């Protein structure tokens, strides 16, 4: 163990020296001795002014104290929920690639982990003590309240370190079952606190005792599912992600990838299966799915923008709501078409024979899937704007069908442009799209025009198909 302590000290010393050197270079770009002296004086003055200003709000702080006094269990629940959420990207214990490589020599990874676990606890104690000391000095909170808050926060923080490591180490379906069960237990705990079924002191004691018992359960299993290479990679990004150095040097770092239920469950079960070459549609769907996963932020952005545009205009009357819905549909169609062109550049698409009809129909499959969410968004927005009536159902169906026709036109236009970059839509298609947008807007003002929208959708659906396989 002494050898392990010595080598860890050596690693920490060299790492801190490198970091100090980088920070010195970074601050040297923006600061010199004169600026540093003035900055220090201004910091001292700012702290004095802050202290004086905070003392003037003493009645407000006493009111906050009286409100928080009976809700201290929320702090424990919040720290547990925070550790559960952070476990998706942060293992809590900093085993970097340097410490992990020691395990390939004559050093035990268990001894290294114990020492780093102890270091994490000491750092947490120092940080929490420093924070509450400043809180005690600068704010008018009473000593008893701050000490009580300090003890609860310190004990809770120390007790969630090991669970955070354990949840980060889990993989696959088991991880997400435990994860969602934990969230349900947290929700039940919050419900118990709100309804005051159990006294506040008893609730805090019960939660902390359950956390302590959970420590004994997971401690023997702490290495069972640990993926050391992934943990070391994540910790390397955390340790060397120095914001000031990045800002001064104008460098970009790879963001830490969060664990997700989609990757752990779907990719491990479905994506490992071989391609079903007998059915072209399934093969193309797999390719589109992989491409959409690489642009998942763009997909989420499209759905969020659509929902925001529809919801915000639903409170401003029928005229504004009609403009908002038509504008949201226009934006959705253009963004979905742009995403189609972007994902079409995915390398795997270029490694197979192109069948334009299958490519388009397989992409439309994901448009159909998103239409369920869009239907719900439309129904809620129309309910807010028009009240709860049967017409909401017909409006939602009409708008979703209109989106299908408009997206179909947009994708056909993009496919045509692959063969002819100067291709433009026919006058018939342009008039049909304009008529559809106009009828949808007028139908929001007058429900009778909803029939015209359905008629235009029917014409657009069964119009003469343009050949797209040429």
C-alpha positions as CSV (number, residue, x, y, z in Angstrom):
1,X,0.0,0.0,0.0
2,X,2.9,2.4,0.8
3,X,4.3,1.9,-2.7
4,X,0.9,2.7,-4.2
5,X,0.6,5.9,-2.1
6,X,4.1,7.0,-3.2
7,X,3.4,6.5,-6.9
8,X,0.0,8.2,-6.7
9,X,1.7,11.2,-5.0
10,X,4.2,11.2,-7.9
11,X,1.4,11.2,-10.5
12,X,-0.5,14.0,-8.7
13,X,2.6,16.1,-8.3
14,X,3.5,15.9,-12.0
15,X,-0.1,16.5,-13.0
16,X,-0.5,19.6,-10.8
17,X,2.9,20.9,-12.2
18,X,1.7,20.5,-15.8
19,X,-1.7,22.2,-14.9
20,X,0.0,25.1,-13.1
21,X,2.3,25.6,-16.1
22,X,-0.7,25.6,-18.5
23,X,-2.6,28.0,-16.3
24,X,0.4,30.3,-16.0
25,X,0.7,30.4,-19.8
26,X,-3.1,31.1,-20.2
27,X,-3.2,33.9,-17.6
28,X,0.0,35.3,-19.0
29,X,-1.8,36.0,-22.3
30,X,-4.4,38.2,-20.6
31,X,-2.9,39.4,-17.3
32,X,0.3,41.0,-16.3
33,X,1.5,42.1,-12.8
34,X,-0.2,45.5,-12.8
35,X,-3.5,44.1,-13.9
36,X,-3.2,41.2,-11.3
37,X,-2.7,43.7,-8.5
38,X,-5.7,45.8,-9.5
39,X,-7.8,42.7,-10.0
40,X,-6.9,41.5,-6.5
41,X,-7.8,44.9,-5.0
42,X,-11.1,45.0,-6.9
43,X,-11.9,41.5,-5.6
44,X,-11.4,42.5,-2.0
45,X,-13.6,45.6,-2.5
46,X,-16.2,43.5,-4.2
47,X,-16.3,41.1,-1.2
48,X,-16.6,43.9,1.3
49,X,-19.5,45.5,-0.7
50,X,-21.2,42.1,-1.1
51,X,-21.0,41.5,2.7
52,X,-22.5,44.9,3.4
53,X,-25.3,44.4,0.8
54,X,-26.2,41.0,2.1
55,X,-26.5,42.2,5.7
56,X,-29.2,44.7,4.6
57,X,-31.4,41.8,3.5
58,X,-31.4,40.1,6.9
59,X,-35.2,39.8,7.2
60,X,-35.3,38.0,3.8
61,X,-32.6,35.6,4.9
62,X,-34.5,34.8,8.1
63,X,-37.7,34.2,6.1
64,X,-35.7,31.8,3.8
65,X,-34.3,30.1,6.8
66,X,-37.8,29.5,8.4
67,X,-39.1,28.1,5.1
68,X,-36.1,25.8,4.6
69,X,-36.1,24.6,8.2
70,X,-39.1,22.3,7.5
71,X,-37.8,21.1,4.1
72,X,-34.3,19.9,4.8
73,X,-35.1,16.4,3.5
74,X,-35.4,18.0,0.0
75,X,-31.6,18.6,0.1
76,X,-31.0,14.9,0.7
77,X,-33.4,13.8,-2.1
78,X,-31.9,16.4,-4.4
79,X,-28.3,15.2,-3.8
80,X,-29.4,11.6,-4.4
81,X,-31.2,12.5,-7.7
82,X,-28.2,14.6,-8.8
83,X,-25.8,11.7,-8.2
84,X,-28.2,9.4,-10.1
85,X,-28.3,11.8,-13.1
86,X,-24.5,12.5,-13.0
87,X,-23.8,8.8,-13.1
88,X,-24.6,8.9,-16.8
89,X,-21.3,10.8,-17.5
90,X,-19.3,11.0,-14.3
91,X,-17.9,8.0,-12.4
92,X,-17.2,10.3,-9.4
93,X,-13.9,8.6,-8.6
94,X,-11.0,10.0,-10.7
95,X,-9.3,6.9,-12.1
96,X,-7.6,8.3,-15.2
97,X,-5.5,6.4,-17.8
98,X,-2.3,7.1,-15.7
99,X,-3.8,5.3,-12.7
100,X,-5.3,2.5,-14.8
101,X,-1.9,1.8,-16.5
102,X,-0.4,1.2,-13.0
103,X,-2.7,-1.8,-12.7
104,X,-0.7,-3.4,-15.6
105,X,2.4,-3.2,-13.4
106,X,2.8,-4.5,-9.9
107,X,0.1,-2.2,-8.4
108,X,-3.3,-3.4,-7.4
109,X,-6.3,-1.6,-9.0
110,X,-8.2,-2.3,-5.7
111,X,-5.7,-0.4,-3.7
112,X,-5.6,2.5,-6.2
113,X,-9.4,2.7,-6.1
114,X,-9.5,2.7,-2.3
115,X,-7.0,5.6,-2.1
116,X,-8.8,7.6,-4.8
117,X,-12.1,6.9,-3.1
118,X,-10.6,8.3,0.2
119,X,-9.2,11.3,-1.7
120,X,-12.7,12.0,-3.2
121,X,-14.3,11.9,0.3
122,X,-11.6,14.3,1.7
123,X,-12.0,16.7,-1.3
124,X,-15.8,16.7,-0.8
125,X,-15.4,17.4,2.9
126,X,-13.0,20.3,2.2
127,X,-15.2,21.8,-0.5
128,X,-18.4,21.6,1.5
129,X,-16.7,23.0,4.6
130,X,-15.2,25.9,2.6
131,X,-18.6,26.7,1.0
132,X,-20.6,26.7,4.3
133,X,-17.8,28.7,6.0
134,X,-18.3,31.4,3.4
135,X,-22.0,31.1,3.8
136,X,-21.7,31.6,7.5
137,X,-19.4,34.6,7.1
138,X,-21.2,36.5,4.4
139,X,-24.9,35.8,5.0
140,X,-27.1,36.6,8.0
141,X,-28.1,32.9,8.5
142,X,-28.0,31.7,12.1
143,X,-25.2,29.4,13.2
144,X,-27.5,26.6,14.2
145,X,-29.2,26.6,10.8
146,X,-25.9,26.7,8.8
147,X,-24.4,23.9,10.9
148,X,-27.5,21.7,10.6
149,X,-27.4,22.3,6.8
150,X,-23.7,21.6,6.7
151,X,-24.1,18.2,8.5
152,X,-26.9,17.0,6.3
153,X,-25.2,18.1,3.1
154,X,-21.8,16.6,4.2
155,X,-23.3,13.2,5.2
156,X,-25.5,13.0,2.1
157,X,-22.6,13.9,-0.3
158,X,-20.3,11.3,1.2
159,X,-23.0,8.6,1.0
160,X,-23.8,9.2,-2.7
161,X,-20.2,8.8,-3.9
162,X,-20.2,5.0,-4.0
163,X,-23.7,4.7,-5.5
164,X,-22.7,7.1,-8.3
165,X,-19.7,4.9,-9.1
166,X,-21.8,1.8,-9.0
167,X,-24.5,3.2,-11.3
168,X,-21.9,4.4,-13.7
169,X,-20.4,1.0,-13.9
170,X,-23.6,-0.8,-14.8
171,X,-24.5,-1.4,-18.5
172,X,-27.4,-2.6,-20.6
173,X,-31.0,-3.2,-19.5
174,X,-30.2,-3.9,-15.9
175,X,-28.7,-0.4,-15.5
176,X,-31.8,1.4,-16.8
177,X,-34.2,-0.8,-14.7
178,X,-32.3,0.2,-11.6
179,X,-32.0,3.8,-12.8
180,X,-35.8,4.2,-13.3
181,X,-36.6,2.3,-10.1
182,X,-34.3,4.8,-8.3
183,X,-36.2,7.8,-9.9
184,X,-39.5,6.2,-8.9
185,X,-38.3,5.9,-5.2
186,X,-37.1,9.5,-5.3
187,X,-40.5,10.6,-6.6
188,X,-42.2,8.6,-3.8
189,X,-39.9,10.2,-1.2
190,X,-40.8,13.7,-2.5
191,X,-44.5,12.8,-2.4
192,X,-44.1,11.6,1.2
193,X,-42.3,14.9,2.1
194,X,-45.0,17.0,0.4
195,X,-47.9,15.2,2.1
196,X,-46.1,15.2,5.5
197,X,-47.0,11.6,6.2
198,X,-43.7,11.2,8.0
199,X,-42.1,13.9,10.2
200,X,-39.2,15.8,8.6
201,X,-36.5,14.5,11.1
202,X,-37.7,10.9,10.6
203,X,-37.7,11.3,6.9
204,X,-34.1,12.5,6.8
205,X,-33.0,9.7,9.2
206,X,-34.8,7.0,7.1
207,X,-33.2,8.2,3.8
208,X,-29.7,8.4,5.3
209,X,-30.0,4.9,7.0
210,X,-31.2,3.4,3.7
211,X,-28.2,5.0,1.9
212,X,-25.9,3.6,4.5
213,X,-27.4,0.1,4.1
214,X,-27.1,0.4,0.3
215,X,-23.4,1.1,0.7
216,X,-22.8,-2.3,2.3
217,X,-24.8,-4.0,-0.4
218,X,-22.9,-2.5,-3.4
219,X,-19.4,-2.3,-1.9
220,X,-18.5,-5.9,-2.7
221,X,-19.9,-5.4,-6.3
222,X,-18.1,-2.2,-7.1
223,X,-15.7,-3.8,-9.6
224,X,-18.0,-6.4,-11.0
225,X,-19.3,-4.5,-14.0
226,X,-16.6,-1.7,-14.2
227,X,-15.4,-0.9,-17.7
228,X,-12.0,0.5,-16.8
229,X,-11.0,1.8,-20.2
230,X,-14.2,3.8,-20.6
231,X,-14.0,5.1,-17.0
232,X,-10.3,6.2,-17.6
233,X,-11.3,7.9,-20.9
234,X,-14.1,9.8,-19.2
235,X,-11.9,10.8,-16.3
236,X,-9.2,12.0,-18.7
237,X,-11.7,14.4,-20.3
238,X,-12.8,15.6,-16.9
239,X,-9.3,16.1,-15.5
240,X,-7.8,17.9,-18.5
241,X,-10.8,19.9,-19.5
242,X,-9.5,23.3,-18.3
243,X,-12.0,25.9,-19.4
244,X,-9.6,28.9,-19.1
245,X,-6.9,27.2,-21.1
246,X,-9.4,26.2,-23.8
247,X,-10.7,29.7,-24.0
248,X,-7.3,31.4,-24.2
249,X,-5.9,28.9,-26.7
250,X,-9.2,28.7,-28.7
251,X,-9.2,24.9,-28.8
252,X,-12.2,22.6,-28.9
253,X,-12.4,19.3,-26.9
254,X,-14.5,16.3,-27.6
255,X,-17.6,16.5,-25.4
256,X,-18.2,13.8,-22.8
257,X,-20.6,11.3,-24.2
258,X,-23.5,10.6,-21.8
259,X,-24.9,7.1,-21.4
260,X,-28.3,6.6,-22.8
261,X,-31.0,4.0,-22.7
262,X,-31.1,4.0,-26.5
263,X,-27.5,3.0,-26.9
264,X,-27.5,0.5,-24.0
265,X,-30.6,-1.3,-25.0
266,X,-31.4,-0.8,-28.7
267,X,-27.9,-0.8,-30.1
268,X,-26.8,-3.8,-28.1
269,X,-29.9,-5.9,-29.0
270,X,-31.0,-4.8,-32.5
271,X,-28.0,-3.2,-34.1
272,X,-25.9,-6.2,-33.6
273,X,-28.2,-8.3,-35.7
274,X,-27.1,-8.8,-39.4
275,X,-28.7,-6.8,-42.2
276,X,-31.9,-8.4,-43.6
277,X,-30.8,-8.2,-47.3
278,X,-34.0,-10.1,-48.4
279,X,-36.0,-7.0,-47.6
280,X,-34.6,-3.8,-49.0
281,X,-36.8,-1.6,-46.8
282,X,-35.4,-3.0,-43.6
283,X,-31.8,-2.5,-44.8
284,X,-32.4,1.1,-45.8
285,X,-34.1,1.8,-42.5
286,X,-31.1,0.5,-40.6
287,X,-28.9,2.8,-42.6
288,X,-31.1,5.8,-42.1
289,X,-31.4,5.1,-38.4
290,X,-27.6,5.1,-38.0
291,X,-27.4,8.4,-39.9
292,X,-30.1,10.0,-37.8
293,X,-28.3,8.8,-34.6
294,X,-25.3,10.8,-35.7
295,X,-27.4,13.9,-36.1
296,X,-29.7,13.3,-33.1
297,X,-29.2,16.9,-31.9
298,X,-30.6,18.2,-35.2
299,X,-33.6,15.8,-34.9
300,X,-34.4,17.0,-31.4
301,X,-33.9,20.6,-32.5
302,X,-36.6,20.2,-35.3
303,X,-39.1,18.7,-32.9
304,X,-38.5,21.4,-30.2
305,X,-38.7,24.3,-32.6
306,X,-42.0,22.9,-33.9
307,X,-43.5,22.5,-30.4
308,X,-42.3,26.0,-29.3
309,X,-43.7,27.7,-32.4
310,X,-47.1,26.0,-32.1
311,X,-47.5,26.4,-28.3
312,X,-46.4,30.0,-28.0
313,X,-48.9,31.2,-30.7
314,X,-51.8,29.2,-29.3
315,X,-52.3,31.9,-26.5
316,X,-52.6,34.8,-28.9
317,X,-55.9,34.2,-30.7
318,X,-57.0,32.3,-33.8
319,X,-55.2,34.5,-36.3
320,X,-51.8,34.3,-34.7
321,X,-52.3,30.6,-34.0
322,X,-53.1,29.9,-37.6
323,X,-49.9,31.8,-38.7
324,X,-47.9,30.0,-36.0
325,X,-49.1,26.5,-37.1
326,X,-48.5,27.2,-40.8
327,X,-45.1,28.7,-40.0
328,X,-44.2,25.7,-37.8
329,X,-45.3,23.3,-40.6
330,X,-43.2,25.2,-43.2
331,X,-40.2,25.1,-41.0
332,X,-40.6,21.4,-40.2
333,X,-40.9,20.5,-43.9
334,X,-37.8,22.5,-44.8
335,X,-35.7,21.1,-41.9
336,X,-36.8,17.5,-42.5
337,X,-35.8,18.0,-46.2
338,X,-32.4,19.4,-45.2
339,X,-31.9,16.5,-42.8
340,X,-32.6,14.1,-45.6
341,X,-29.9,15.7,-47.8
342,X,-27.4,15.8,-44.8
343,X,-27.9,12.1,-43.8
344,X,-27.9,11.1,-47.5
345,X,-24.1,12.0,-47.4
346,X,-23.6,9.3,-44.8
347,X,-20.8,7.0,-46.1
348,X,-22.8,3.7,-45.8
349,X,-25.5,5.1,-48.2
350,X,-22.8,5.4,-50.9
351,X,-21.7,1.8,-50.5
352,X,-25.0,0.2,-51.6
353,X,-27.0,0.4,-54.9
354,X,-29.4,3.3,-54.9
355,X,-33.0,2.6,-55.2
356,X,-34.6,6.0,-54.8
357,X,-38.1,4.7,-54.0
358,X,-36.9,2.5,-51.2
359,X,-34.6,5.2,-49.9
360,X,-37.4,7.7,-49.8
361,X,-40.0,5.3,-48.3
362,X,-37.6,4.1,-45.6
363,X,-36.9,7.7,-44.6
364,X,-40.6,8.5,-44.6
365,X,-41.0,5.7,-42.1
366,X,-39.2,7.9,-39.5
367,X,-41.4,10.8,-40.6
368,X,-44.4,8.6,-39.8
369,X,-43.0,7.8,-36.4
370,X,-42.5,11.5,-35.6
371,X,-46.1,12.3,-36.7
372,X,-47.4,10.6,-33.6
373,X,-45.6,13.2,-31.5
374,X,-46.6,16.0,-33.8
375,X,-50.3,14.9,-33.6
376,X,-50.1,15.1,-29.8
377,X,-48.5,18.6,-29.9
378,X,-51.1,19.8,-32.4
379,X,-54.0,18.5,-30.3
380,X,-52.7,20.2,-27.1
381,X,-52.1,23.5,-28.9
382,X,-55.5,23.5,-30.5
383,X,-57.1,22.6,-27.2
384,X,-55.4,25.6,-25.6
385,X,-56.5,27.9,-28.5
386,X,-60.0,26.6,-29.3
387,X,-61.1,24.7,-26.2
388,X,-61.9,21.0,-25.9
389,X,-64.2,20.1,-28.9
390,X,-64.4,17.2,-31.3
391,X,-63.0,19.5,-34.1
392,X,-59.6,19.2,-32.4
393,X,-59.4,15.6,-33.6
394,X,-60.2,16.6,-37.2
395,X,-57.8,19.5,-37.1
396,X,-54.9,17.3,-35.8
397,X,-55.5,14.6,-38.4
398,X,-55.7,17.2,-41.2
399,X,-52.5,18.9,-40.2
400,X,-50.5,15.6,-39.8
401,X,-51.8,14.4,-43.2
402,X,-50.8,17.8,-44.7
403,X,-47.3,17.4,-43.3
404,X,-47.1,14.0,-44.9
405,X,-47.9,15.4,-48.4
406,X,-45.6,18.4,-48.0
407,X,-42.7,16.3,-46.8
408,X,-43.3,13.9,-49.7
409,X,-43.1,16.8,-52.2
410,X,-40.0,18.1,-50.5
411,X,-38.2,14.7,-50.7
412,X,-39.2,14.2,-54.3
413,X,-37.8,17.6,-55.1
414,X,-34.5,16.7,-53.5
415,X,-34.3,13.4,-55.2
416,X,-34.9,15.1,-58.6
417,X,-32.1,17.5,-57.9
418,X,-29.6,14.6,-57.4
419,X,-30.0,13.8,-61.1
420,X,-30.5,17.4,-62.3
421,X,-29.1,20.2,-60.1
422,X,-31.2,22.8,-62.0
423,X,-34.5,21.0,-61.4
424,X,-37.4,23.1,-60.1
425,X,-40.8,22.0,-59.0
426,X,-43.6,22.2,-61.6
427,X,-46.1,25.0,-61.5
428,X,-48.8,22.4,-60.5
429,X,-46.8,21.3,-57.4
430,X,-46.0,24.9,-56.4
431,X,-49.7,25.9,-56.7
432,X,-50.8,22.8,-54.8
433,X,-48.4,23.5,-51.9
434,X,-49.4,27.2,-51.7
435,X,-53.1,26.2,-51.8
436,X,-52.6,23.7,-49.0
437,X,-50.8,26.2,-46.8
438,X,-53.5,28.8,-47.4
439,X,-56.4,26.4,-46.8
440,X,-54.8,25.3,-43.5
441,X,-54.4,28.9,-42.3
442,X,-58.0,29.8,-43.3
443,X,-59.3,26.5,-41.7
444,X,-58.0,27.6,-38.3
445,X,-60.1,30.8,-38.6
446,X,-63.1,28.9,-40.0
447,X,-63.7,25.2,-39.5
448,X,-65.7,24.9,-42.7
449,X,-62.5,25.3,-44.8
450,X,-61.2,22.1,-43.2
451,X,-63.0,20.2,-46.0
452,X,-61.0,22.1,-48.6
453,X,-57.7,21.2,-46.8
454,X,-58.7,17.5,-46.9
455,X,-59.6,17.8,-50.6
456,X,-56.2,19.3,-51.4
457,X,-54.4,16.7,-49.4
458,X,-56.4,14.0,-51.3
459,X,-55.4,15.5,-54.6
460,X,-51.7,15.7,-53.5
461,X,-51.7,12.2,-52.3
462,X,-53.2,10.6,-55.5
463,X,-51.6,13.0,-58.0
464,X,-49.8,11.5,-61.0
465,X,-46.4,10.2,-59.6
466,X,-43.3,11.6,-61.1
467,X,-40.7,8.9,-61.9
468,X,-37.8,9.1,-59.3
469,X,-35.9,6.0,-60.2
470,X,-34.5,7.4,-63.5
